[in-house]
Amino acid sequence: MQDTSKQYDAVINTCKSLFIKKMSDYGSAWRILRLPSLTDQIFIKAQRIRGLQENDVRKVDEGEISEFIGIINYSVMALIQLEKGVVEQPDLSTVAATELYEKQIATTKTLMENKNHDYGEAWRDMRVSSLTDLILQKLLRVKQIEDNKGKTIVSEGIDANYQDMINYAIFAMIHLTQEA
């Protein structure tokens, strides 16, 4: 599992670097987004990945990796929104947003390590297409929970679903970068 931790951190460093650069360009404009808007952004990214995996022709020269980065960063934004709430105006500096990003990733990585221990790194034998499908399934669950106004009877909450999406996307990126 030592390799997994290092590979995980390498993927997160790539994602966080882009997040920080976009914060420099756009500020924290994303703070006005409600959770369903973030969920829909993640859904668009996951659908595009699925399309890339199924279609022979690509009309836009961007691959799966950039879309998985988007899923990770939008999911982190959603977790921050869950914690802090939606605002009317951007309210976070790059430093503050980065600290919140790192906090959410630390919690999500701990979840991954615990599940990885229990599942014996089963994700290593999974296909990237299966990880994509699991992300889409989690998105449909989140949409249903959002439609239910956040109420669940026996299911985990929205935050756990976002965390799972982050971890599945990281696993997919590890697979894709090992293939390259």
QUIGI-V860490 format. One line per field, one symbol per residue. ss: DSSP state (A for helix, B for strand, O for the rest). A space follows every 50 residues. Layout:
BEGIN
ss: ???
END
This chain:
BEGIN
ss: OAAAAAAAAAAAAAAAAAAAAAAAAAOOAAAAOOAAAAAAAAAAAAAAAA AAAAOOOOOOOOOAAAAAAAAAAAAAAAAAAAAAOOOOOOOOOAAAAAAA AAAAAAAAAAAAAAAAAAAOOAAAAOOAAAAAAAAAAAAAAAAAAAAOOO OOOOOOOAAAAAAAAAAAAAAAAAAAAAAO
END
